[in-house]
Amino acid sequence: MKLDRTILVVDDEWNMRHLLSIYLKGDGFAVSEASTGQEAISKIIDSKDDYDLIILDIMMPNQDGFEVCKVIREHSDIPILILSARKELQDRVEGLNLGADDYLTKPFEPEELLARIHALLRRATNKRSVQDSSELLFEDGLKIDYTHRTVYIGKQPVELTAKEFELFYKLASSPSRVFTRDDLLSLIWGEDYLGAERTVDSHIKNIRSKLYAAGLLHNRIATVWGVGYKFI
């Protein structure tokens, strides 16, 4: 792989950041580092640096990895791989529910880490390649622009999180198609996602609420009872 993809390593332990940097650079990646959650958030939100993937530890002082993951997901859909010594199922589920794309426990084999990274990057690339860059326009003033990741009701912006936008766009780009909750979990959160179907329900509820608040008069996401959802 050419040195054209940058990975942000977030861990409070210098030894771990250094070890990961050796593995990643040896595989052709550029590496940036953050030793605290706040530093990571600032790099993602405030800086102009462009990251292709984030490796995120959970156990950090002041702001743990779960909090960092949640904040990042409100601003970006960059693939996140949690790398943690915490092996409990509830920790893996929580991390994935908060928007992480994969979860690997320490200690780890470098070959598995690199394989998971490449899989996440392929998934992200494939997702971008199949997206329609044109705007979706509807007669009631709803406009969805995937390229700029914006949603408007007339001139009123609708502030969606990264996952909410992906979910809404997926439904809107296939009007009348019925998606099961499992379909949406796999398409938006990934096939390896361990979270519950209620994750979809809570995101749909938030999307509807934000659309109504922005002035949308009619419900655009219909519930198909016992099955899932469709865009109308």
Secondary structure, DSSP 8 states (H G I E B T S, - for coil): --S--EEEEE-S-HHHHHHHHHHHHHTT-EEEEESSHHHHHHHHHTS----SEEEE-S--SSS-HHHHHHHHHTT----EEEEES---HHHHHHHHHTT-SEEEESS--HHHHHHHHHHHHHHHHHHHHHS--SEEE-TTSEEEETTTTEEEETTEE----HHHHHHHHHHHTSTT--EEHHHHIIIII-TT----THHHHHHHHHHHHHHHHTT--S--EEEETTTEEEE-
